[in-house]
Each structure stands twice: as structure tokens, then as C-alpha cells.
Amino acid sequence: MNPIATKIRKLREIHGYPQEYVAFQLGVSQAAYSKKETGRTELSLTVLQQVSSLYKISLMDLIELTLQDLLITAVRQQ
């Protein structure tokens, strides 16, 4: 699986959001979001920006941090 796709799935899970909620926030269907989260479709820069905004993390953190460090950062911000 795509490492960034894994990150956005884990972020959603630790925030307790269902896929439907995140999909709505991004303006896509749940099926389209599911494909992004599983790595079956590419994540555009726009989507990455929307995700980072939703979870209140920087785009650079989303891209550069390891999964573990990103999750620690996200939990601390809650």
C-alpha cells in the first residue's frame, strides 16, 4: 500500500471519523475516498492539502514524517 494512503487511513481512524465524513469534507463520494485511502487512485496535491487541513497538520508533516511520528503529532494535537 502507498505510504501516504496508509497515513491518511490511520489519521482518520485515530480521529474516529468514518470514511463517509472524510469523503464529504473532501467533496467526493465514499467510494472515491475509499480508493484514495487504499492507494487504488492517486492522491493529488489538492487532496493532500485538504486532508492536512482537516486533521490540522502541515502538508510537509503529512508527506515527510514517518507513520509513527505523524500519529504521535496528531494525537498530541487532539
C-alpha positions in Angstrom: 0.0 0.0 0.0 1.1 3.6 -0.7 2.7 5.0 2.5 0.7 8.3 2.3 -2.5 6.3 1.8 -1.7 4.4 4.9 -1.1 7.7 6.8 -4.5 9.2 5.8 -6.3 6.0 6.8 -4.6 5.9 10.2 -5.3 9.6 10.7 -8.9 9.0 10.0 -9.0 6.1 12.4 -7.4 7.9 15.3 -9.8 10.8 14.9 -12.7 8.4 14.9 -14.1 9.7 11.5 -16.0 7.3 9.2 -15.0 7.3 5.6 -18.3 9.0 4.7 -17.4 12.0 6.9 -14.0 12.5 5.4 -15.3 12.0 1.8 -18.0 14.7 2.5 -15.3 17.1 3.8 -13.2 16.5 0.6 -16.3 16.8 -1.7 -16.1 13.2 -3.1 -18.1 10.1 -2.7 -17.3 7.5 -0.1 -16.3 5.0 -2.8 -13.9 7.6 -4.3 -12.4 8.3 -1.0 -12.0 4.6 -0.2 -10.0 4.2 -3.4 -7.7 7.1 -2.3 -7.2 5.6 1.2 -6.4 2.2 -0.2 -4.0 3.5 -2.8 -6.1 2.5 -5.8 -6.2 6.0 -7.0 -3.5 8.8 -6.9 -3.6 11.4 -4.2 -3.5 14.8 -5.8 -1.8 17.8 -4.1 -5.2 19.3 -3.6 -6.5 16.2 -1.8 -3.3 16.1 0.4 -3.8 19.8 1.3 -7.5 19.1 2.2 -6.5 16.2 4.3 -3.8 18.1 6.1 -6.2 20.9 6.8 -8.9 18.5 8.1 -6.5 16.9 10.6 -4.8 20.2 11.4 -1.3 19.0 10.4 1.1 20.6 8.0 1.3 19.2 4.5 5.0 18.7 5.0 4.4 16.7 8.1 1.9 14.5 6.2 4.4 13.9 3.5 7.7 13.7 5.4 7.1 12.2 8.8 7.1 8.5 9.4 3.7 7.0 10.1 4.6 6.6 13.8 5.8 10.2 14.2 2.8 11.6 12.3 0.4 9.7 14.5 2.2 11.0 17.7 1.9 14.5 16.3 -1.8 14.1 15.5 -2.6 12.6 18.9 -0.8 15.4 20.7 -2.9 18.0 18.8 -6.2 16.5 19.8 
